[in-house]
């Protein structure tokens, strides 16, 4: 189904313009990513509707995406791995947001862990997309830390256990996604830009 969608879309675009092999490769990569994202969102939305977790799912997606926007992080090596990790993490997270109760002390400890994780490990690239530009890495680190600080301020300004749970859960997941130990656990290479730089020498 995915392959058919990608090929049909590329064929449609080819009718309008000539594509180079590199453009086709990039387009295929982007379409596959879009297809995987869209189908996962549909499945998660259906599950969220069934379990009455739509509000939790939407907020979790927004918060986690904003943390990942500059922090980046590990990617699954296959579509199956992606499904087996993403759906349980999101739906399980929705239950956590809705029902968990966390003390303020634990919240501060998690924020401390998250801030240090972003300070030392963000942005965390992948082998397929190494962050080769130093200035962009520095910019991403600063912006990712800024996002974490903004969320810390928000949980002070918004006295909601529900919102705090959403922020805390998203921060934990993203902190793990950029941790080199998690990369090692899943057999993925960390700081891939260093390997790229060595190959360029």
C-alpha positions as CSV (number, residue, x, y, z in Angstrom):
1,X,0.0,0.0,0.0
2,X,2.8,2.4,0.9
3,X,4.8,1.6,-2.1
4,X,1.8,2.0,-4.4
5,X,1.1,5.4,-2.8
6,X,4.7,6.6,-3.2
7,X,5.1,5.4,-6.8
8,X,1.7,6.8,-7.9
9,X,2.5,10.2,-6.4
10,X,5.9,10.3,-8.1
11,X,4.4,9.3,-11.4
12,X,1.9,12.1,-11.1
13,X,4.6,14.6,-10.4
14,X,6.7,13.3,-13.3
15,X,3.8,14.2,-15.7
16,X,4.2,17.9,-14.6
17,X,8.0,18.2,-14.5
18,X,11.2,16.3,-15.1
19,X,12.8,14.9,-11.9
20,X,16.5,14.1,-11.5
21,X,17.5,10.8,-9.8
22,X,18.4,12.7,-6.6
23,X,15.1,14.6,-6.6
24,X,13.2,11.3,-7.0
25,X,15.2,9.8,-4.1
26,X,14.4,12.8,-1.8
27,X,10.8,12.8,-2.9
28,X,10.5,9.1,-2.2
29,X,12.0,9.5,1.3
30,X,9.6,12.4,2.1
31,X,6.6,10.6,0.8
32,X,7.4,7.4,2.8
33,X,7.8,9.5,5.9
34,X,4.5,11.3,5.3
35,X,2.7,8.0,4.7
36,X,4.1,6.4,7.9
37,X,3.2,9.5,9.9
38,X,-0.3,9.8,8.5
39,X,-1.2,6.1,9.0
40,X,0.1,6.1,12.6
41,X,-1.9,9.3,13.3
42,X,-5.0,7.7,12.0
43,X,-4.6,4.5,14.1
44,X,-3.7,6.5,17.2
45,X,-6.6,8.8,16.7
46,X,-9.0,5.8,16.4
47,X,-7.6,4.3,19.6
48,X,-7.8,7.7,21.4
49,X,-11.5,8.0,20.4
50,X,-12.2,4.4,21.7
51,X,-10.5,5.1,25.0
52,X,-11.7,8.8,25.3
53,X,-8.1,10.1,25.1
54,X,-8.3,12.5,22.1
55,X,-7.5,15.7,24.1
56,X,-4.5,13.9,25.7
57,X,-3.3,12.6,22.4
58,X,-3.4,16.1,20.7
59,X,-1.6,17.8,23.5
60,X,1.0,15.1,23.8
61,X,1.7,15.3,20.1
62,X,2.1,19.1,20.2
63,X,4.4,19.1,23.3
64,X,6.5,16.2,22.1
65,X,6.9,17.6,18.6
66,X,8.0,20.9,19.9
67,X,10.7,19.2,22.1
68,X,11.8,17.0,19.2
69,X,11.8,19.9,16.7
70,X,15.3,21.0,17.9
71,X,16.3,18.1,20.0
72,X,15.9,15.5,17.2
73,X,16.6,12.0,18.4
74,X,16.7,8.3,17.5
75,X,14.6,6.8,14.7
76,X,13.4,3.3,14.4
77,X,15.3,1.2,11.8
78,X,12.2,-0.2,10.2
79,X,8.5,0.6,9.8
80,X,7.6,-2.3,12.1
81,X,9.8,-1.1,14.9
82,X,8.4,2.4,14.4
83,X,4.8,1.1,14.8
84,X,5.7,-1.1,17.8
85,X,7.4,1.8,19.6
86,X,5.3,4.8,18.6
87,X,1.7,3.6,19.1
88,X,2.2,2.1,22.6
89,X,4.3,5.1,23.7
90,X,1.7,7.6,22.7
91,X,-1.4,5.8,23.8
92,X,0.3,4.7,27.0
93,X,1.3,8.3,27.5
94,X,-2.3,9.4,27.1
95,X,-3.3,7.2,30.0
96,X,-0.4,8.5,32.1
97,X,-1.5,12.1,31.4
98,X,-5.1,11.5,32.3
99,X,-4.7,9.4,35.4
100,X,-1.2,9.8,37.0
101,X,-0.4,12.0,40.0
102,X,3.1,13.2,40.5
103,X,4.6,15.2,43.4
104,X,6.2,18.5,42.7
105,X,9.6,17.1,43.9
106,X,9.4,14.4,41.2
107,X,8.5,17.0,38.6
108,X,11.5,19.1,39.4
109,X,13.8,16.0,39.4
110,X,12.5,15.0,36.0
111,X,13.0,18.5,34.7
112,X,16.5,18.5,36.0
113,X,17.2,15.2,34.2
114,X,15.6,16.6,31.0
115,X,17.5,19.8,31.1
116,X,20.8,18.0,31.6
117,X,19.9,15.6,28.8
118,X,19.3,18.4,26.4
119,X,22.4,20.3,27.5
120,X,24.7,17.3,26.9
121,X,23.1,15.3,24.1
122,X,20.8,17.6,22.0
123,X,20.6,17.8,19.1
124,X,21.0,14.1,18.5
125,X,21.3,13.2,14.8
126,X,20.9,10.0,12.9
127,X,23.1,8.2,10.4
128,X,20.8,9.0,7.6
129,X,20.6,12.7,8.6
130,X,23.8,13.8,10.3
131,X,23.9,17.4,11.6
132,X,27.1,18.4,9.8
133,X,26.9,22.2,10.3
134,X,28.3,23.3,13.6
135,X,26.4,26.6,13.7
136,X,23.1,24.7,13.1
137,X,23.9,22.2,15.9
138,X,24.6,25.1,18.3
139,X,21.4,26.9,17.3
140,X,19.4,23.7,17.8
141,X,20.9,23.1,21.2
142,X,20.1,26.6,22.4
143,X,16.5,26.5,21.0
144,X,15.9,23.0,22.5
145,X,17.0,24.2,25.9
146,X,14.8,27.3,25.5
147,X,11.8,25.1,24.8
148,X,12.5,23.0,27.9
149,X,12.7,26.2,30.0
150,X,9.5,27.6,28.5
151,X,7.7,24.4,29.5
152,X,9.1,24.6,33.0
153,X,7.6,28.1,33.3
154,X,4.3,27.0,31.8
155,X,3.8,24.4,34.5
156,X,4.2,27.1,37.1
157,X,1.7,29.4,35.3
158,X,-0.8,26.7,34.5
159,X,-1.9,25.0,37.7
160,X,-3.0,21.8,36.1
161,X,-1.9,18.3,37.0
162,X,-3.1,17.1,33.6
163,X,-0.9,19.7,31.7
164,X,2.1,19.0,34.0
165,X,1.7,15.2,33.3
166,X,1.7,15.9,29.5
167,X,4.9,18.0,29.7
168,X,6.7,15.6,32.0
169,X,5.9,12.6,29.9
170,X,7.0,14.2,26.7
171,X,10.2,15.4,28.3
172,X,11.0,11.9,29.5
173,X,10.4,10.4,26.1
174,X,12.5,13.0,24.3
175,X,15.3,12.8,26.8
176,X,15.5,9.1,26.2
177,X,15.3,9.6,22.4
178,X,18.5,11.8,22.5
179,X,20.4,9.7,25.0
180,X,23.5,7.8,23.6
181,X,22.7,4.8,25.9
182,X,19.4,4.4,24.1
183,X,21.2,4.7,20.7
184,X,23.6,2.0,21.8
185,X,20.7,-0.2,23.1
186,X,19.1,-0.1,19.7
187,X,22.4,-0.5,17.8
188,X,22.3,3.0,16.3
189,X,25.3,5.3,15.9
190,X,25.4,8.6,17.9
191,X,26.9,11.9,16.9
192,X,26.9,10.9,13.3
193,X,28.3,14.2,12.1
194,X,31.7,13.2,13.6
195,X,31.8,10.2,11.3
196,X,30.8,12.4,8.4
197,X,33.6,14.8,9.2
198,X,36.2,12.1,9.3
199,X,35.1,10.7,6.0
200,X,35.5,14.2,4.5
201,X,39.1,14.4,5.6
